[in-house]
């Protein structure tokens, strides 16, 4: 049996919408496997379905699986070639639950896929389930999907058919708070990170500063830990020829990421939470922002950052990194794999080191990465109003949230794609050509499940894991929780005001940093921002945060 995975081209989209108007395709059902650790629900139907249950996790209602039922599930992103063929853990999921699934995906880049997603939602006929960046892509977010009748409200399904998920919500109040709306409703499921261990945090701390380790060693310098030390290092990179080519061609800091220095001044370049008062503020109008601008202006004037950091071009940054010119940059934890092979063709001794977030003068290491405090993934799954058997979809997802189901979707199957070594699961090795781990399981795939983050990290190189560890040693006290929600009226005002505010802030940032606008005009700049209703937006954020905290 092969996983049913339909790739949708633009020309196929209209046909998909037409198909969704009709009944789902039929395919044989299979018998679920008994599960000693979790329940798939009491399953009844025309097939010979055995029930996997436990005394703690028993649904209050039995679910019937109609013969030939196949749930349709649209997912975002270009899945690997193995999804075109088969994936063993999905086959096993279908076998254990007796519920068949046909996955579908879009063609094209991210924007093209998002456009097709919106076309499907506008049609009024949807797949049974959709896994997408709903909050960011759908106007008004996930709650609006519910208001518009696209996503169904899940409270009754959770109570009657989802004992495993219900237990997570009961035992993890912080998760319940994050996945519910201000009025206590539930509209989506997510891959859930418990945020209970260092490993859980490492999965989220994938972005930070990267610096040339060999340049530091050439100059006898240590990794910088605050703004003063950064200045010392960048100045040395500029003036002391760390790439040893006898040319003054080094770019001490290149590309995007200047916003990541703002937390060292106790602010963010957007709306943030004041750690002292726990109130919402807007960074670009705070006095500390002037100090931040003064530092960036000094660095720019002295050639420590260049024009590519003011108007970034990723291709230019990539070229500067691999051409032995860039001394530091904002990077992902895959920077070592992405850049070093090409860079070492030019400089065999080249190496990188992860740099901690710079500390404030008080020694506090803040971050502006909102994902570090969120249990949920940006891609979430909804059950749509077109789903004729939402209780079957809920039963399937509930098994995925069980310990056994989450382990299956994270590690796969023992003796097939992993083995226990010294009591711990270890993936088998594949050459990536004739076979691949993705043939069996994709730990990072954002399907609903709980925990087992270590499976996602299992394939990481030691240096990649070390980078995540360095970047995870932070305080998130500046972060407004990303799961706050806004009313329709609030959203409208945010969109109207922020467009004007945002463009002005961006323009003035570039002018202040480059010296085109003197910092002596900072107070006048703040008054201009205030005239554009920023105080009202701050209050909207504060109201949304208060509602979130009251959930």
C-alpha positions, 0 to 999 in steps of 0.5 A: 500500500502506498500513501495517497498523496495528490500534487495539485497544479494550478490547472488542477485547482478548479477540478479539485474544487469541483471534486470537493463538491462531490463525495470523497473518493473511496478506498478500502479500509483496514483494521487498526492495531490494538494499542497498549498505551493509548486509544484510537477511540471506540471504533465501529463500522462495517469493517472488522475494527478492533479498539485500542483503549486505556482506562484513562483515555477512553472517549465518551462516544464511539465513532463509526467509520463508514466503509470506503471513507477516505479523509482528504488533508491539504498540507502546505509546502513542497513535500519530498519525493518520498511523499510522492511514493510512500511513507511508512509511518503514515501507512502504519497510522492508517493501519492502527486507526483504520482511517484512510487519508489522502494528502494533497499539496499545491504546486509552486512557491510559497506565494503561489501556494498561498494564493491557491489556498485562498482560492479553495477557501473562497470556493466554499468547498474544502478538503476535510482537513487543512494544515496551513499557516492559517494565522498568518495567511488568512485575513483575521487569522484562525478565529476568523476562519471559525467566524466565516464558517470554514473551520469548525469549533472543536470543543464538543469533539474534544470532549466526546472523541479526543481523550488523549488531546483532552488530557494534554489540555487538562495537564498543560494549562499553558497549552490550553491557553495558547490553543484556545480563543479569548472566549474559550473556543478551539478551532485548530490542532498543532504540533505541540512542543512541551517546552519542558526541557533544554531539548524542547527549546533547542528545536526553536532556537534555530536563528542567531548570530554567526561569526568567523571563528578562524578570524577571531583566532587569527586576531586573538579575540574571544566571542563577543557577549555584549555591544562593547565587545561586538564593537571591539571585534567588528573594528578588528575585523575591519582594520586588521586583515583577518582573512590574511589577503593583504586587502582591506576588503573585509565586511565586519557585519553583513546582511540582515539582522540589525534588529537582533541588536535592539534587545541589548538595549532592552527594547525591540524594533516593534511592540514589546513587553516592558519587563519592569512594568509588564506593559506593552510599549513600542520600541521605536519611540522609546528613549533606548531606541535612540541609543540603539540608533546611535550605535548602529549609526556609529557602526555604519559610519566606521564601516562595520556594517554596510549598505547591504545591512540597510537594504539587504540582498540575500544573494549579495550576503551569500556571495560575501560569506562564501567569498571570505569577506563577511565576518559575521551575519544573521544565520540559521543553524544550517549555516555550517552546511550551507556556506562552509563547503564553498567558503573552504574552497577559497579558504580551507581554514574557514570556520564559524562559531555561534555567537550569543545574543548580546547582553544589556549593560545589566547583563540580561540576555534578551531575545526577540524571537517570538517562537521561543515561548510558543508551544505551537507550530506556525502550521496548524490543522483545522477540520473544515465545515465540508468534513462529513465525518468530523468525529472520524477526523477527530479520532484520527488526530486524537491518536496522533496526540497519544504517546504511541501516535506521537512516537510513531510520527516522530521516530517511525517503527522499531526494526524498520527505520530505527533501532534501540541503542543503549535503550534510546531510539536511533535512526538507521542511516540512509544514503539519500539516493536509493533510500531516505529517512523521509521514506519512513518518517519526517519528524519535523513535519508539522502534523498534530502530535505532542513532544518527542522533539529529540527525534527532530534533533536526532539528525543534527550535527553536533555543531548545529546542536551547539549553535541552537544551545548557544542561541537558546540561553536567553530571556524572552521577557521582551516578547508579547505572546504570539498567540494573542488575538484581535477583534475584527475592529482591532485588526482593521485599525492595526492594518490601517495604522501600522501600514503608515507607521511601519513604512515611516519607521523603516524609512527613518531607521535607514536615514538615522543609521546612514546619517541622512537624518541627524539623531538630533531630530529624534524627538520630532520623529517620535512626535510624528509617530505618535500623530499616526495613532501609535498610542492607540495601537499600543492600547489595542495590543495591551487589551489583547494581551490582557484578554490572553492572560485572562484565558 
